[in-house]
């Protein structure tokens, strides 16, 4: 499994509570060996109202969802607040998910992809996931247990998030 790192900030809309989704976490195996995901954990220094971990299965040439206001399957366009459906089928993550797709070029029509989404509901205080972990086994063998860190900070702006990771990250930002 592979991950990157960074910071994604989503401005707070006027309507509260609201939901934001963070993705582009493509589930695949580097070695070609099957991986079974046991659980997904998060650290939330500013706790949201709720977090739902979803899967998006895409079989065509389509982009990943870096961040979007809304929740599967409909998201809001930040320019005009219209609703847009992102391609793919959506389901809730359940422990025991088996990953067999070899890491290639995510989104390529011949590969397709399974994308992990963090769907986060917040009130006016906002919310922060500053790290997540994927606990998994290789080939279903408990003795081959590993953890992969997702070092992405996911911020949904609100009164409690200003200055958490960057003094300017939530100052004056709005999102439709």
Secondary structure, DSSP 8 states (H G I E B T S, - for coil): ----EEEEEE---SSSSEEEEEEEEE--BSSS--EEEEEEEEE-SB--SEEEEEEEEE-SS----SEEEEETTEEE-TTT--EEE-SSEEEE--TTEEE--B-S-TT-TTT-EEEEEEEEEE-TT-EEE-EEEEEEEETTEEEEEEEEEEEEEEEE-STTTTTSS-TTTTTT----
